[in-house]
């Protein structure tokens, strides 16, 4: 079942993405759906052709859950303190 999703993105990103989609004869929605499936490790629906995602983009999908209350500055400070002991 398809559901509508509204995204707020930089205008130039959208324009470039539309050009990319058109040059690959795909809809932008289809490309984004394929990307999200890769990130969430979902299989394409039966009969759907899978869009190839670059190794770099695939590497961004780690499956690691980051806590909502994570203090990045503290984590980085702790890392540096440990590194330069």
N, C-alpha and C positions, 0 to 999 in steps of 0.2 A: 504494500500500500504506500503510495507516494504522499508525502506531506510537505507543505510549503514551509520554507525557512527564510527569514529575512536576516541578512548580514549587513553590517556597517563596515565598509572598507575604504581605504584611500582610493580616490577616483582614478589615479594613474594605474594602480594595481588592477582595478577592475577593467580598465581599457586594455591593458596589456594582456590580461587573462582572456578577455574576449577575442583578441587577435590570435592568441595561441590556440584557443579552442577552435576558431574558424579554420586556422591553417591545418589543424589535425582532423577536420570534419567531425568534431564532437561538440556537444553542447557544454557550456560551462558548468551547468548543473551536474552533468554526467561525470565530468572530470573531478569536480569537488567530491561527489559521492564516492568515486573510486579511491580518491586520496583518503577520505575518512574511513573507508573500509580497511585500507592498509594500516592506518593508525590504530584501528580497533581490532585488527586481526580477523576481520569478517571475510567470508568467502563470497564471491560474486554470485548473483542469482543464476539459476539454471538458464542456459542459453545466452547469457550476457558475456560479451567479450571483455576481458580484463584489460584495463589501461596500464601500460608499463609505468611504474613509478621509479624515479632515479634512486640509486643506492644511497645518496646523501639524504634524500627525503625519508627513505625507509629507516635510516639510522636514527632519525629523530624520534621514532616510535620505540621507546624503551620499556614501556609498561610500568615504569616506576611511578608510584603514587606520591606526590609531594604534599605534605601537610599544609592545610590552609593557613595555619598560624606560624609558618616557618619564618624565622628572622634571618634573611639572607646575609645581612651585614655581620651578625654574630657568627654565623656558620663560616663565613669567609675569614673573619678575624681568628676564629679558633683554628682554621686550617693553616693560616699563615704562622700562628704561634707554634703549632706543632711542626710545621715545616722548618722553621728557623730556630729550633731549640738548640 
